[in-house]
Amino acid sequence: MKMNQPYFILNLSPWPILMALNIFNLMISNIMIMNFKLNLMSMINFLMVMLISMLWWRDVIRESTFQGNHNFFIMNLIKLSMILFIISEMFLFISFFWNFLHNSLAPSIELGLNWPPKNIMFFNPLLIPLLNTIILLTSSFTITLTHFYLLNNSKKKTITFMNLTIILSIYFLMLQMLEYNQATFTFSDSIFGSSFYMATGFHGLHVIIGTIFLLINLFRMYKLHFSFIHHISFELSAWYWHFIDIIWLFLYMTFYWWNN
């Protein structure tokens, strides 16, 4: 007997347990790489994680778009889950800011009571860091326009601004790689180097994840999966991208401008 309730009962899926096992193996493999024990297992686990992600995402798209199992009640629950996820990521970056400000405001004797420590030539915040800030702020504007034209059923302009957002995100990553290559200090240069590379590196990882998120939604736009009332996947990717932009503004003001 069918029950009259708004919930969608998921079918049995192998992806959660397989994803958990492969992420665990990937973590162990990466620890071995850090200890200069290169092996093939890390690459295999990474490819498995990507493959499982694709298959899991395929099932979610099928449930929502083709089977119609995601009603407005389910979509509200998904939005709540995304909000909680973003809050958890926010606290991750708060720990980075806390660590940085604690050491910069009261540098220890091991650092020579100086911040940045002596013999560290830091970046000019008015060069690549400022350009990256402008790029991310522009991408935040373009993804907002993407949402606006999606709500107004303008497919051509929606896809145009979505492509522009992805191009800007890739450009940001290329500039960050150039910045890392030009750096005169490394991860092992005191707590200054480890704090900087941990914070900016994790932000770069989030940009990569956000770009993949946008690429998948761009593909779905070409396939006409979205309408002006049903586009939760794109909406969540836009939330995530705005979160990335806001975090970068705080990173620029603390890790770049503060050190100048």
HUGI-V443633 format. One line per field, one symbol per residue. ss: DSSP state (h for helix, s for strand, l for the rest). Layout:
ss=???
//
This chain:
ss=llllllllllllllhhhhhhhhhhhhhhhhhhhhlllllhhhhhhhhhhhhhhhhhhhhhhhhhhhlllllhhhhhhhhhhhhhhhhhhhhhhhhhhhhhhhhhhlllhhhllllllllllllllllhhhhhhhhhhhhhhhhhhhhhhhhlllhhhhhhhhhhhhhhhhhhhhhhhhhhhhlllllllhhhhhhhhhhhhhhhhhhhhhhhhhhhhhhhhhlllllllllhhhhhhhhhhhhhhhhhhhhhhhhhhlll
//
